[in-house]
Each structure stands twice: as C-alpha cells, then as structure tokens.
C-alpha cells in the first residue's frame, strides 16, 4: 500500500487542535510545518523540528510572516499562484529574506482561501507521494479553519461596531472608550489618525477580503480597527509611542503603498486615500474622521491641486473653502467678472489663462506648457489680463485673493453638479 493511503486516518479526533494537526503532518513528511490563516498570521507550527530557516523563526516569533517575505513571494509570483491553484507549489530559496526551499498549499473552501500549509524542505526533495499527502492535509484542514473563520468574523463585527461608535461621537467620556479597548484586548494607542480610502465602486465581499489581507500583512501601520461604508474604507491607525514624526511618516508611506499594492496585487485601481489630523485624546476620533472625509472631498473637487495631498494638515487655505463658500455675503471678485465678460464678448480665454498661471505658481514656462501656447503668447495675454481686469500680477495679496475666488467658483460649480 502506498504511504499516502496509510495516512488517510491520521487527522481523526483532532477537535480543532491546530498544533497537533501540524505535528501530524510533520510526522508523515519528516519536515518542519507551519500553518497560517489567509492573511499570513501564524495559526500553528510543528514543535519537534531540529532544522528550520530564518523566515520560519521570524514568523513564529512575530506570530505572522514578515512583510519583506510576503513582498518577495508576491514579486516572484508564488502567492498569486497559491491564491489561484489548489495544488501544492514548490518554492525555491529566496536567500535575501531568509527563505529556504519549501512547498506550500492553500487551504480553501470553494474559491475562498482560508489559509496555507508550508512544508520546509530539509534534506531530500519532496516526492509525488509527499505532494499528494500535503494536498490531502489541506482538504482536512478546511474544517478546522472554518471554525476559526466564524470566530474571526464575530470578533470583527464587534470591532466594527466599536469603531463606528467612536466615529459618530457616541461616547461621552474617554474612559468608556478605553474600557472597550480592554474588552477587545486591543492596545490603547498613544496617538492616532483616521484614514479614509475611497474606491471607485461599492466594496464587495471579494474586495473586502483583499483589504483585510493588506491590513493584516502590512507592518507599516497598526490597523486593528477598520470599517467599510459603501465605497469607503475607514481605518483607525494608532501608535503605541508618542513619536509623532515617525507616526506621520508611516501614514504618508502607507497610503500610496496601499493604493499601489491593491492595484498591483488585486487589480483594484483608482483609489483615493486621505488622513485626518493626529490626536491623543480618543474623544477626537470623530474630528479626525471628519477631516479625512473633508480632505477626500477636496481631492474630488480639485484633482489637479490635490494630486499630491494626503493629509488634512497639508490643505492650507483649502481647509477654509467650504466655510467661505457658505458665506452668504460672499461676492465674486470684480476682476473675475470683468475677465468673464471680456472673454464672452471677444471669444478669448483670459480667465482660463489667469487660472492656470496662478495654479502653476506664476511660472510662465509651466503655465504656457499647460496651455499649449508659446511663452510670448502667454506674456501678451497676461498684459491684457492686467489691463482688462485691473490686476497687479506682482501683488501677492491680489494674486492670493484672485486664486481663492477662482477656487471658490470651482467649488460652487462642483456643488451644483453634485
């Protein structure tokens, strides 16, 4: 009888003991075994191993696969293959991240990946029988992991309700919030910020799984709390040390990283990301959330001006746009009215020229390039703008006033359409 047939009953009577499950695989294959969930968090590992590698050691110590290992496995195409296939895949050594030769197989229920089994090659290469047994083990592990999935979903539902209560200002005292942190066994952050990512379409279950994967595997920020609101991902990012420059840097790094990797790994594109201010008092969660939403709104209204803006604190005068726009006593700048009237009568583009010139920080080369005209043509138009609009283009106060008025007009136009 083949070895594989002899071991068909090896997983009987386990009752959810994943460490014993890993040990039994190890006893058959004679090599170290690691079992992870679908987000590369450590679930179990075989305990009677004399041989291992650096990647496995770091996984066991950190209770999850190091981010640099995950990134290498994505880059070399191994994780995409594991997500696609249900057969064991041989993975060659990746020495720069401490990864030795191994075989991995995904544990899945239908098309959903629940986790992975990793078998480290010790002496001899794995045989065809070994590969068959590993695939069998993955099928047997499915039932064990489904129980863990149910517990995880119940836990996440509680986390999301807790976050929504903070976002909506439900709590009256910070002590209430801290009590809930302890209840959920989450570290109380010293400093935090709310991040909001806007997706082009409503976030479905599949995309939510991708999001969960990204948030769990990254070590750039601590993101134990997140919620989905239609097409928005709301993320609570906290830090356990009061080192705000380091925390700020991690947010600036994480937002473009998340957007890029969602596109590169999962084909989800056109995501916008923003962050509210950092706070220490947990009663200010609502304020940070509203700031992130406001920054997102500005990015939608002024895509060119806001292309590089990620954080509320970077908005500058745009922080005041909404309140200024709602001022009933506001009047359109007289110079803008004059330029509009002149353009309408003479079929010219003086107002558009002024807008681009101011947006390009009065740089004639950049402005002329954007307008697709010669610099001499631009200079002629600027002269006409000064004459028609009675504008002093070397006066910083007047330029700032005109720029603000132009942006307020753009805000008004966007509001009418939406």
ABEGO torsion letter per residue (X at the ends): XBAAAAAAAAABGAGGBAAAAAAAAAAAAGBBBBBBBAAGBBABBBABBABBBAAAAAAAAAGBBBAAAAAAAAAAGAAAAAAABABBBBBBBBAAAGBBBBBBBBBBBEABBAEBBBBBBAABBBBAAAAAAAAAAAAAAAAAAAAAAAAAAAAAAAAAAAAAAAAAGABABAAAAAAAAAAAGBBBBABBBBBBBBBABBBBAAAAAAAAAAAAABAABBBABBBBBEABBBBBBBBABBBAAAAAAAAAAAAAAAAAAAAAAAGBBGBBBBBBBBBABAAAAAAAAAAAAAAAAAAAABAAAAAABABAAAAEAAAAAAAAAABAABBBBAAAAAAAAAAAAAGBAAAAAAAAAAAAGGBAAAAAAAAGBBAAAAAAAAAAAAAAAGBBAABAAAAAAAAAAAAAAAAAAAAAAX
